[in-house]
């Protein structure tokens, strides 16, 4: 009887230790998963090494942008990085008719946007970062040369998945202001009222990473407390 009474507390302690160990392992697994998900955003350089360019002498685009897009996976919170010059435009639209017509003449300022880095001269190097904030079909093209660039290959469609969803830094962002491209590119370069441009280092990823760090610290504190109680 005495031996049984002595052994029971020991057995209870062993069971409690095993339960706490499982809980700690589960929390550590959640911590690792949270840290991985929080940084799961991607910058996609449009066209890869070819960039976003149109060769006026051969009247061709620098690469097949449709083929490039087909080999990518796009999610909310990702960025499209256009390495280009002011000789091309970057039009983003959610309107398939605008995309197929290669013109913004009948576009709405609620579904079609022209991006520009602020340069007003031709042949100026430009890097434009476009965040993916709308799930589903997104269309992109250059309407320079009265739509000739678009008609000759400077256009592509992507499908944006939900993925990890929008990070806090991109939650309901204000859209860039839309300005119609000039009808005669020989007279003036494409100009757009430029909204706040996201960082090339991907603010979406940074915002998600900060959230992940906070969650990791919280889980680490809970895990430490449980380990202290166990011992």
C-alpha positions in Angstrom: 0.0 0.0 0.0 2.8 2.4 0.9 4.7 1.6 -2.3 1.6 2.2 -4.4 1.1 5.6 -2.8 4.7 6.5 -3.5 4.6 5.4 -7.1 1.4 7.2 -8.1 2.7 10.7 -8.0 5.7 9.6 -10.0 3.5 8.1 -12.7 1.3 11.2 -12.8 4.5 13.4 -13.2 5.7 11.2 -16.1 2.3 11.5 -17.8 2.3 15.2 -17.4 5.8 15.5 -18.8 4.9 13.5 -21.8 1.8 15.6 -22.4 3.8 18.8 -22.1 6.4 17.5 -24.5 3.8 16.8 -27.1 2.4 20.3 -26.7 5.8 21.9 -27.0 6.5 19.9 -30.2 3.2 21.0 -31.6 3.9 24.7 -30.8 7.3 24.4 -32.4 5.8 23.0 -35.5 3.3 25.8 -35.7 6.1 28.3 -35.1 8.1 26.9 -38.1 5.0 26.9 -40.3 4.1 30.5 -39.4 7.6 31.7 -40.1 7.6 30.0 -43.5 4.2 31.3 -44.6 4.8 34.8 -43.5 7.7 35.3 -45.9 6.1 33.4 -48.8 5.9 36.3 -51.4 7.7 36.5 -54.7 9.1 39.3 -56.9 8.7 38.3 -60.6 10.9 40.1 -63.1 8.8 40.3 -66.2 10.5 38.7 -69.2 13.4 37.4 -67.0 16.7 38.6 -68.3 15.1 40.1 -71.5 13.1 42.7 -69.4 10.2 44.6 -70.8 11.4 46.0 -74.1 10.2 46.5 -77.7 12.7 46.5 -80.6 11.5 49.3 -82.9 13.8 48.3 -85.8 12.5 44.7 -86.0 9.0 45.6 -84.7 9.1 42.8 -82.2 9.0 42.3 -78.4 12.2 41.3 -76.6 10.7 37.9 -75.7 7.5 35.9 -75.6 5.8 37.4 -72.5 2.9 34.9 -72.7 5.3 32.0 -72.5 7.2 33.7 -69.7 4.0 34.1 -67.7 2.9 30.5 -68.3 6.0 29.3 -66.4 5.3 31.4 -63.3 3.0 31.0 -60.3 1.4 34.2 -59.1 -0.2 34.9 -55.7 -1.7 37.8 -53.8 1.1 39.9 -52.3 3.6 39.1 -55.0 5.1 41.9 -57.2 5.7 42.2 -60.9 9.0 43.9 -61.6 9.2 45.7 -65.0 12.8 46.5 -66.0 12.2 48.8 -68.9 12.7 52.3 -70.4 10.3 55.2 -71.0 9.9 54.0 -74.6 7.4 51.4 -73.3 4.3 51.7 -71.1 3.0 49.4 -68.4 -0.7 49.1 -68.5 -2.5 46.9 -65.9 -6.2 46.1 -66.4 -8.8 43.7 -65.1 -10.9 44.3 -68.3 -10.3 41.6 -70.9 -11.8 43.8 -73.7 -9.3 46.6 -73.0 -6.6 44.1 -73.1 -7.7 42.5 -76.4 -8.1 46.0 -78.0 -4.6 47.0 -77.0 -5.8 50.5 -76.1 -7.1 52.4 -73.1 -9.4 54.6 -75.1 -12.6 53.1 -73.6 -11.0 52.0 -70.3 -12.4 52.8 -66.9 -10.2 54.4 -64.3 -11.5 51.8 -61.8 -10.1 48.8 -63.6 -7.2 50.1 -65.8 -4.0 51.8 -64.6 -0.9 53.1 -66.2 2.3 52.9 -64.2 5.3 55.2 -64.7 8.4 55.9 -62.6 8.1 59.6 -63.0 10.5 60.1 -66.0 9.3 62.4 -68.8 12.0 61.7 -71.4 12.4 58.9 -73.9 15.2 56.2 -73.5 15.4 56.6 -69.7 15.9 53.5 -67.7 13.0 52.6 -65.5 12.1 50.0 -62.9 8.4 49.7 -62.1 7.0 47.5 -59.3 3.4 46.4 -59.6 1.8 44.7 -56.6 -0.7 41.9 -57.2 -3.7 42.8 -55.1 -6.6 41.3 -57.0 -7.2 37.6 -57.2 -8.1 36.1 -60.6 -7.3 37.3 -64.1 -4.8 40.3 -64.4 -3.8 41.7 -67.8 -0.7 43.7 -68.8 0.4 45.4 -72.0 2.2 48.3 -73.5 0.0 50.7 -75.5 2.9 52.8 -76.9 3.0 53.4 -80.6 -0.9 53.6 -80.7 -1.1 50.0 -79.5 1.5 48.5 -82.0 3.7 47.3 -79.2 0.8 45.4 -77.7 -0.2 43.9 -81.0 3.3 42.8 -81.7 3.7 40.8 -78.5 4.1 43.2 -75.5 1.1 41.8 -73.7 0.4 38.9 -71.3 -2.3 37.6 -69.0 -1.7 36.0 -65.5 -4.0 34.3 -63.0 -3.4 35.4 -59.4 -4.0 32.8 -56.7 -5.1 33.5 -53.2 -1.9 32.0 -51.8 -1.2 33.5 -48.3 -3.5 36.4 -49.0 -2.6 40.0 -48.8 0.0 41.0 -46.2 -0.9 44.1 -44.0 1.3 46.3 -46.1 -0.9 45.7 -49.2 -4.3 45.4 -47.6 -6.7 47.6 -49.6 -3.9 49.8 -51.2 -4.9 53.0 -53.0 -4.8 52.4 -56.8 -2.4 54.4 -58.9 -4.0 57.3 -60.8 -4.8 56.6 -64.4 -3.7 58.9 -67.2 -4.3 58.2 -70.9 -1.2 57.5 -72.9 -0.3 60.2 -75.5 -1.7 59.4 -79.0 1.5 60.3 -80.8 4.6 58.8 -78.9 6.9 60.7 -81.3 5.8 64.0 -79.8 5.9 63.2 -76.1 6.8 60.2 -73.9 4.1 58.3 -71.9 3.4 60.2 -68.7 1.5 59.0 -65.7 0.6 60.7 -62.4 2.8 58.5 -60.2 1.4 57.1 -57.0 3.6 55.8 -54.1 5.9 53.1 -55.5 6.6 50.0 -53.4 10.1 49.1 -52.6 12.0 46.7 -54.9 12.8 44.7 -51.8 9.1 43.8 -51.7 7.2 45.6 -48.9 4.7 42.8 -49.0 7.3 40.3 -47.9 8.7 42.7 -45.3 5.2 43.2 -43.8 4.5 39.5 -43.7 7.9 38.8 -42.2 7.3 41.3 -39.4 4.0 39.6 -38.6 5.8 36.2 -38.6 8.5 37.5 -36.2 5.9 38.7 -33.7 4.0 35.4 -33.8 7.3 33.5 -33.4 8.2 35.6 -30.4 4.8 35.0 -28.8 5.0 31.2 -29.4 8.6 31.1 -28.1 7.4 32.8 -24.9 4.6 30.3 -24.4 6.9 27.4 -25.1 9.5 28.7 -22.6 6.8 29.1 -19.9 5.6 25.5 -20.4 9.2 24.1 -20.2 9.7 26.0 -16.9 6.5 24.6 -15.5 7.5 21.1 -16.6 10.8 21.2 -14.9 
